[in-house]
Amino acid sequence: MWYNKSLSAVNMFSFESYNRNFQNNELTVIFGQNLDNKKPRSNGSGKSANLDLISLAITGEPLRADLKTIKDVIQNSFDKGSIELTVENILLNKELKIVRTFSRKNDGGVEIWEKEKGSEFVLNKKLCDLHPKESVKYILQLLEISKE
């Protein structure tokens, strides 16, 4: 089973810079306080954005249906954004780092870096030649999950 190890984002949603490390076998609780609006206190603080960042890293698409274009996920004052998700499989002694870039001007891109225990991350060259939809299928296959 794959576990989230770390998640970072630049210029995505309300985050100019975001970094979160996850601990295996520990509960992660995400809560927030909206400092812009007094009622309701926790809306708009980025809780759902965490899940959307994970989904965007893996599939290139957010979970929420109200986010229809790339303009909805990149911060308003920027043309580009990026997400880096690192997942770990303890049984396989392997880590995958998914790096996805987003741009208002072009399609952006995706890279997968793989690491065996005790070694350095190596770029997965197979992904470089795939069409974006095929790259999503490939990532889902590597993680042994489906979009359903």
TILO-619649 format. One record per residue: residue number from 0; residue in three letters; x, y, z of N, C-alpha, C in turn. Coordinates in Angstrom, 1 decimal. Example, Ala and Ser with C-alpha at 12.3 -4.5 7.8 and 13.67 -1.06 7.14 Angstrom:
<rs>
[0,ALA,[13.2,-5.7,7.8],[12.3,-4.5,7.8],[13.2,-3.3,7.8]]
[1,SER,[12.8,-2.2,7.1],[13.7,-1.1,7.1],[12.9,0.0,7.9]]
</rs>
This chain:
<rs>
[0,MET,[0.8,-1.2,0.0],[0.0,0.0,0.0],[0.9,1.2,0.0]]
[1,TRP,[0.4,2.2,-0.8],[1.2,3.5,-0.8],[0.7,4.5,0.2]]
[2,TYR,[1.6,5.2,0.8],[1.2,6.2,1.8],[1.8,7.6,1.4]]
[3,ASN,[1.0,8.6,1.6],[1.5,9.9,1.4],[2.7,10.2,2.3]]
[4,LYS,[3.8,10.7,1.8],[4.9,11.0,2.6],[5.1,12.5,2.7]]
[5,SER,[4.9,13.2,1.6],[5.0,14.7,1.6],[4.2,15.3,0.5]]
[6,LEU,[3.8,16.5,0.7],[3.0,17.3,-0.3],[3.5,18.7,-0.3]]
[7,SER,[3.8,19.2,-1.4],[4.2,20.7,-1.5],[3.6,21.3,-2.7]]
[8,ALA,[3.3,22.6,-2.7],[2.7,23.3,-3.8],[3.2,24.7,-3.8]]
[9,VAL,[3.3,25.2,-5.0],[3.7,26.6,-5.2],[2.6,27.3,-6.1]]
[10,ASN,[2.0,28.4,-5.6],[1.0,29.2,-6.3],[-0.2,28.4,-6.7]]
[11,MET,[-0.6,27.5,-5.8],[-1.9,26.7,-6.0],[-2.9,27.1,-5.0]]
[12,PHE,[-4.1,27.3,-5.4],[-5.2,27.6,-4.5],[-4.9,28.9,-3.7]]
[13,SER,[-5.0,28.8,-2.5],[-4.7,30.0,-1.6],[-3.2,30.0,-1.1]]
[14,PHE,[-2.4,29.0,-1.6],[-1.1,28.8,-1.1],[0.0,29.4,-2.1]]
[15,GLU,[0.8,30.3,-1.7],[1.9,30.7,-2.5],[3.0,29.7,-2.3]]
[16,SER,[3.1,29.2,-1.1],[4.1,28.1,-0.8],[3.5,27.2,0.3]]
[17,TYR,[3.4,25.9,0.0],[2.8,25.0,1.0],[3.6,23.8,1.1]]
[18,ASN,[3.8,23.3,2.3],[4.6,22.1,2.6],[4.0,21.3,3.7]]
[19,ARG,[3.7,20.0,3.5],[3.2,19.2,4.5],[3.9,17.8,4.5]]
[20,ASN,[4.3,17.4,5.6],[4.9,16.0,5.7],[3.9,15.1,6.5]]
[21,PHE,[3.8,13.9,6.0],[2.8,13.0,6.6],[3.7,11.9,7.3]]
[22,GLN,[3.1,11.3,8.4],[3.8,10.2,9.1],[3.0,9.0,8.9]]
[23,ASN,[3.6,7.9,8.5],[2.9,6.6,8.2],[2.4,6.1,9.6]]
[24,ASN,[1.2,5.6,9.5],[0.5,5.0,10.7],[0.1,6.0,11.7]]
[25,GLU,[0.0,7.3,11.3],[-0.5,8.3,12.2],[-1.6,9.0,11.6]]
[26,LEU,[-2.6,9.4,12.4],[-3.7,10.2,11.9],[-3.3,11.6,11.6]]
[27,THR,[-3.7,12.1,10.4],[-3.5,13.5,10.0],[-4.8,14.2,10.1]]
[28,VAL,[-4.9,15.2,10.9],[-6.1,16.0,11.0],[-5.8,17.4,10.4]]
[29,ILE,[-6.6,17.8,9.5],[-6.4,19.1,8.9],[-7.5,20.0,9.3]]
[30,PHE,[-7.2,21.1,9.9],[-8.1,22.1,10.3],[-7.6,23.5,9.9]]
[31,GLY,[-8.5,24.5,9.8],[-8.1,25.8,9.4],[-8.9,26.9,10.0]]
[32,GLN,[-8.3,28.1,9.9],[-9.0,29.2,10.4],[-9.0,30.3,9.3]]
[33,ASN,[-10.1,30.7,8.9],[-10.2,31.8,7.8],[-10.0,33.1,8.5]]
[34,LEU,[-8.9,33.8,8.1],[-8.5,35.0,8.6],[-9.1,36.2,7.8]]
[35,ASP,[-9.8,35.9,6.7],[-10.3,36.9,5.8],[-11.8,37.3,6.2]]
[36,ASN,[-12.5,36.3,6.7],[-14.0,36.5,6.9],[-14.3,35.9,8.3]]
[37,LYS,[-15.1,36.6,9.0],[-15.4,36.2,10.4],[-16.5,35.1,10.4]]
[38,LYS,[-17.4,34.9,9.4],[-18.4,33.9,9.5],[-18.4,33.2,8.1]]
[39,PRO,[-18.4,31.9,8.0],[-18.0,31.0,9.0],[-16.5,31.0,9.2]]
[40,ARG,[-16.0,30.6,10.3],[-14.6,30.8,10.7],[-13.6,29.9,9.9]]
[41,SER,[-14.1,28.7,9.5],[-13.1,27.8,8.9],[-13.3,27.7,7.4]]
[42,ASN,[-14.3,28.3,6.8],[-14.4,28.2,5.3],[-13.3,29.0,4.6]]
[43,GLY,[-12.8,28.5,3.5],[-11.8,29.2,2.8],[-10.4,29.2,3.3]]
[44,SER,[-10.1,28.3,4.3],[-8.8,28.2,4.9],[-7.9,27.2,4.2]]
[45,GLY,[-8.4,26.4,3.2],[-7.5,25.5,2.5],[-7.6,24.0,2.9]]
[46,LYS,[-8.6,23.7,3.7],[-8.7,22.2,4.1],[-9.0,21.3,2.8]]
[47,SER,[-10.0,21.7,2.0],[-10.3,20.9,0.9],[-9.2,21.0,-0.2]]
[48,ALA,[-8.5,22.1,-0.2],[-7.4,22.2,-1.2],[-6.4,21.2,-1.0]]
[49,ASN,[-6.1,20.7,0.2],[-5.2,19.6,0.5],[-5.5,18.4,-0.3]]
[50,LEU,[-6.8,18.0,-0.3],[-7.2,16.8,-1.1],[-7.2,17.1,-2.6]]
[51,ASP,[-7.5,18.3,-3.0],[-7.5,18.6,-4.4],[-6.0,18.6,-4.9]]
[52,LEU,[-5.1,19.0,-4.1],[-3.7,19.0,-4.4],[-3.2,17.6,-4.7]]
[53,ILE,[-3.6,16.6,-3.8],[-3.2,15.2,-4.0],[-3.8,14.7,-5.3]]
[54,SER,[-5.1,15.0,-5.5],[-5.8,14.6,-6.7],[-5.1,15.2,-8.0]]
[55,LEU,[-4.8,16.5,-7.9],[-4.2,17.1,-9.1],[-2.8,16.5,-9.4]]
[56,ALA,[-2.1,16.2,-8.3],[-0.8,15.6,-8.5],[-0.9,14.2,-9.3]]
[57,ILE,[-1.8,13.4,-8.8],[-2.0,12.1,-9.4],[-2.7,12.1,-10.8]]
[58,THR,[-3.8,12.8,-10.9],[-4.6,12.7,-12.1],[-4.6,14.0,-13.0]]
[59,GLY,[-4.1,15.1,-12.4],[-4.1,16.3,-13.2],[-5.5,17.0,-13.1]]
[60,GLU,[-6.4,16.5,-12.3],[-7.7,17.0,-12.1],[-8.0,17.1,-10.6]]
[61,PRO,[-8.8,18.2,-10.2],[-9.2,18.3,-8.8],[-10.4,17.4,-8.5]]
[62,LEU,[-10.6,17.2,-7.2],[-11.8,16.4,-6.8],[-13.1,17.2,-7.0]]
[63,ARG,[-13.1,18.4,-6.6],[-14.3,19.3,-6.6],[-14.8,19.6,-8.0]]
[64,ALA,[-16.0,19.4,-8.2],[-16.6,19.7,-9.5],[-16.7,21.1,-9.9]]
[65,ASP,[-16.7,22.0,-8.8],[-16.8,23.5,-9.1],[-15.5,24.0,-9.6]]
[66,LEU,[-14.4,23.3,-9.6],[-13.1,23.7,-10.2],[-13.0,23.2,-11.6]]
[67,LYS,[-13.4,24.1,-12.6],[-13.6,23.6,-13.9],[-12.4,23.9,-14.8]]
[68,THR,[-11.6,24.9,-14.5],[-10.4,25.2,-15.4],[-9.2,25.4,-14.5]]
[69,ILE,[-8.0,25.5,-15.2],[-6.8,25.6,-14.6],[-6.8,27.0,-13.8]]
[70,LYS,[-7.5,27.9,-14.3],[-7.6,29.3,-13.7],[-8.2,29.1,-12.2]]
[71,ASP,[-8.9,28.1,-12.0],[-9.5,27.9,-10.7],[-8.5,27.3,-9.6]]
[72,VAL,[-7.4,26.8,-10.1],[-6.5,26.2,-9.2],[-5.1,26.9,-9.0]]
[73,ILE,[-4.8,27.7,-10.0],[-3.6,28.5,-9.9],[-4.0,29.8,-9.2]]
[74,GLN,[-3.1,30.3,-8.3],[-3.4,31.6,-7.7],[-3.6,32.7,-8.7]]
[75,ASN,[-4.5,33.6,-8.4],[-4.9,34.6,-9.3],[-3.8,35.5,-9.9]]
[76,SER,[-2.8,35.8,-9.0],[-1.7,36.7,-9.4],[-0.5,36.0,-10.1]]
[77,PHE,[-0.7,34.7,-10.4],[0.4,34.0,-11.0],[0.0,33.2,-12.3]]
[78,ASP,[0.9,33.0,-13.2],[0.6,32.3,-14.4],[1.0,30.8,-14.3]]
[79,LYS,[1.8,30.4,-13.3],[2.2,29.0,-13.2],[2.1,28.6,-11.8]]
[80,GLY,[1.9,27.3,-11.6],[1.9,26.7,-10.3],[2.5,25.3,-10.4]]
[81,SER,[2.8,24.7,-9.3],[3.3,23.3,-9.3],[2.9,22.6,-8.0]]
[82,ILE,[2.9,21.2,-8.1],[2.6,20.4,-7.0],[3.7,19.2,-7.0]]
[83,GLU,[4.1,18.9,-5.8],[5.0,17.7,-5.7],[4.5,16.8,-4.6]]
[84,LEU,[4.1,15.6,-5.0],[3.6,14.6,-4.1],[4.6,13.4,-4.0]]
[85,THR,[5.0,13.1,-2.8],[5.9,11.9,-2.6],[5.1,10.9,-1.8]]
[86,VAL,[5.1,9.7,-2.4],[4.4,8.6,-1.8],[5.4,7.5,-1.5]]
[87,GLU,[5.1,6.6,-0.5],[6.0,5.6,-0.1],[5.3,4.3,0.0]]
[88,ASN,[5.9,3.2,-0.4],[5.4,1.8,-0.2],[6.4,1.1,0.6]]
[89,ILE,[6.1,0.9,1.8],[7.1,0.2,2.8],[7.4,-1.2,2.4]]
[90,LEU,[6.3,-1.9,1.9],[6.5,-3.3,1.5],[7.4,-3.5,0.3]]
[91,LEU,[7.3,-2.5,-0.6],[8.2,-2.6,-1.8],[9.5,-1.8,-1.7]]
[92,ASN,[9.7,-1.2,-0.5],[10.9,-0.4,-0.2],[11.1,0.6,-1.4]]
[93,LYS,[10.0,1.3,-1.7],[10.1,2.2,-2.9],[9.3,3.5,-2.6]]
[94,GLU,[9.8,4.6,-3.2],[9.1,5.9,-3.1],[8.9,6.4,-4.6]]
[95,LEU,[7.8,7.1,-4.8],[7.6,7.8,-6.0],[7.3,9.3,-5.7]]
[96,LYS,[7.9,10.1,-6.5],[7.7,11.5,-6.4],[7.0,12.0,-7.7]]
[97,ILE,[5.8,12.5,-7.6],[5.1,13.0,-8.8],[5.2,14.5,-8.7]]
[98,VAL,[5.8,15.1,-9.8],[5.9,16.5,-9.9],[5.1,17.0,-11.1]]
[99,ARG,[4.1,17.8,-10.8],[3.2,18.2,-11.9],[3.2,19.8,-11.9]]
[100,THR,[3.3,20.3,-13.1],[3.3,21.8,-13.3],[2.1,22.2,-14.0]]
[101,PHE,[1.6,23.4,-13.7],[0.4,23.9,-14.3],[0.7,25.3,-14.9]]
[102,SER,[0.1,25.6,-16.0],[0.3,26.9,-16.6],[-1.0,27.5,-17.2]]
[103,ARG,[-1.2,28.8,-17.1],[-2.3,29.4,-17.8],[-2.1,29.4,-19.3]]
[104,LYS,[-0.8,29.3,-19.8],[-0.5,29.5,-21.2],[-0.3,28.2,-22.0]]
[105,ASN,[0.0,27.1,-21.3],[0.2,25.8,-22.0],[-0.3,24.7,-21.1]]
[106,ASP,[0.0,23.5,-21.6],[-0.6,22.3,-20.9],[0.1,21.9,-19.6]]
[107,GLY,[1.3,22.5,-19.3],[2.1,22.1,-18.1],[2.7,20.8,-18.4]]
[108,GLY,[3.1,20.1,-17.3],[3.8,18.8,-17.5],[3.7,18.0,-16.2]]
[109,VAL,[4.2,16.7,-16.4],[4.3,15.8,-15.2],[5.6,15.0,-15.3]]
[110,GLU,[6.2,14.8,-14.2],[7.4,13.9,-14.1],[7.2,12.9,-12.9]]
[111,ILE,[7.7,11.7,-13.1],[7.7,10.8,-12.0],[9.1,10.4,-11.7]]
[112,TRP,[9.5,10.5,-10.4],[10.8,10.2,-10.0],[10.6,8.9,-9.1]]
[113,GLU,[11.5,7.9,-9.3],[11.4,6.7,-8.5],[12.7,6.5,-7.7]]
[114,LYS,[12.5,5.9,-6.5],[13.6,5.7,-5.6],[13.4,4.4,-4.9]]
[115,GLU,[14.4,3.5,-5.0],[14.5,2.3,-4.2],[15.2,2.6,-2.9]]
[116,LYS,[14.9,1.8,-1.9],[15.5,2.1,-0.6],[17.0,2.1,-0.7]]
[117,GLY,[17.6,3.2,-0.1],[19.1,3.3,-0.1],[19.7,4.0,-1.3]]
[118,SER,[18.8,4.4,-2.3],[19.3,5.0,-3.5],[18.7,6.4,-3.7]]
[119,GLU,[19.1,7.1,-4.7],[18.6,8.4,-5.0],[17.4,8.3,-6.0]]
[120,PHE,[16.7,9.4,-6.0],[15.6,9.5,-7.0],[16.1,9.5,-8.4]]
[121,VAL,[15.4,8.8,-9.3],[15.8,8.7,-10.7],[14.5,9.0,-11.5]]
[122,LEU,[14.7,9.9,-12.5],[13.5,10.2,-13.4],[13.1,9.0,-14.2]]
[123,ASN,[11.8,8.8,-14.2],[11.2,7.7,-15.0],[11.0,8.2,-16.4]]
[124,LYS,[11.9,7.8,-17.3],[11.9,8.3,-18.7],[10.7,7.8,-19.5]]
[125,LYS,[10.1,6.7,-19.1],[8.9,6.2,-19.9],[7.8,7.2,-19.9]]
[126,LEU,[7.6,7.9,-18.8],[6.5,8.9,-18.7],[6.7,10.1,-19.7]]
[127,CYS,[7.9,10.4,-20.0],[8.2,11.6,-20.8],[7.6,11.5,-22.2]]
[128,ASP,[7.5,10.3,-22.7],[7.0,10.0,-24.1],[5.5,9.8,-24.1]]
[129,LEU,[4.8,9.8,-23.0],[3.4,9.5,-23.0],[2.5,10.7,-23.2]]
[130,HIS,[1.3,10.5,-23.8],[0.3,11.6,-23.9],[-0.2,11.8,-22.5]]
[131,PRO,[-0.7,13.1,-22.2],[-1.1,13.4,-20.8],[-2.1,12.4,-20.2]]
[132,LYS,[-3.1,11.9,-21.0],[-4.1,11.0,-20.5],[-3.4,9.6,-20.3]]
[133,GLU,[-2.5,9.2,-21.1],[-1.8,8.0,-20.9],[-0.9,8.1,-19.6]]
[134,SER,[-0.4,9.3,-19.4],[0.5,9.4,-18.2],[-0.3,9.2,-16.9]]
[135,VAL,[-1.6,9.7,-16.9],[-2.5,9.5,-15.8],[-2.7,8.0,-15.6]]
[136,LYS,[-3.0,7.3,-16.6],[-3.2,5.8,-16.5],[-2.0,5.1,-16.0]]
[137,TYR,[-0.8,5.6,-16.4],[0.5,5.0,-16.0],[0.7,5.2,-14.5]]
[138,ILE,[0.4,6.5,-14.0],[0.6,6.8,-12.6],[-0.4,6.0,-11.8]]
[139,LEU,[-1.7,5.9,-12.2],[-2.6,5.1,-11.5],[-2.2,3.6,-11.4]]
[140,GLN,[-1.7,3.1,-12.5],[-1.2,1.7,-12.5],[0.0,1.5,-11.6]]
[141,LEU,[0.9,2.5,-11.5],[2.0,2.4,-10.6],[1.6,2.3,-9.1]]
[142,LEU,[0.6,3.2,-8.8],[0.0,3.3,-7.5],[-1.0,2.2,-7.2]]
[143,GLU,[-1.4,1.4,-8.2],[-2.3,0.3,-8.0],[-3.7,0.9,-7.5]]
[144,ILE,[-4.1,2.0,-8.1],[-5.4,2.6,-7.8],[-6.2,2.9,-9.1]]
[145,SER,[-7.4,3.2,-8.9],[-8.2,3.7,-10.1],[-8.9,5.0,-9.8]]
[146,LYS,[-9.4,5.7,-10.8],[-10.1,6.9,-10.6],[-11.5,6.7,-10.0]]
[147,GLU,[-12.0,5.5,-10.1],[-13.4,5.3,-9.6],[-13.4,5.2,-8.2]]
</rs>
